């Protein structure tokens, strides 16, 4: 049983992570459009900046968190490659061939996969959990809207890579939970980001990013994106996941597309259709249901006759 206070704190942390992810996605779209920056450049830079800033902060405030037990190096490499690196790589590839809409929708099948995984391990599937999953998936689908004409030309391999993002996201949440049971969130975050950053550096060497000659203003945006889309939200998500079940954390994370759509509407003038507002409402209902834990019924004291 999870302590109620810890659960509530975990929910707030995960919700904070989704807010940062959703709003920073709008900033990233602005950078892609106005500065002509390739998405992979942003992915690599936000990992690199996050590693440097987090390592410096830990060396100053929590030096013990820099120590990773030898037994966890293998799991950290696995999570960094199949979790952090694979999610981002598959997601951006999916966007390029299927469009943003389907890419987000497919990735957010992850909470359903986590619930299925829990059921196979003996967890009882209640009607509330089933309805929550359906509401989350239906709401995400309505939020995405028309996926466009890109999928008509997609190959079988493209679809397989896209659907792999749902499995890697589910794996990331479940496997992170195991590591967080014996490591500080900052430790897991630092070393998984380091592994993912090294991996992507082979595909996008840092020298090519430096040679691109980005302006000082663009580098400032890179720093903001790194902090707001990676360092802070992932730290919040890990800290929240440590206090709550993986399935609930995954369902709460479906608030990210809601925040992204609303922030794009407010800042970029991208309006919402009626069905998209309905989708946002469904996702909010799903998040509320995922967070609801009924109060235990107090036991009545027996009175002696």
Secondary structure by P-SEA (a helix, b strand, c coil): cccaaaaaaaaaaaaaaaaaaaaaaaaaaaaaccccccaaaaaaaaaaaaaaaaaaaaaccccccccccccaaaaaaaaaaccaaaaaaaaaaaaacccaaaaaaaaaaaaaaaaaaaaaacccccaaaaaaaaaaaaaaaaaacccccccccccaaaaaaaaaaaaaaaaaaaaaaaaaccccaaaaaaaaaaaaaaaacccccaaaaaaccccaaaaaaaaaaaaaccaaaaaaaaaaaacccaaaaaaaacaaaaaaaaaaaacccccccaaaaaaaaaaaaaaaaaaccccccbbbbbbcc
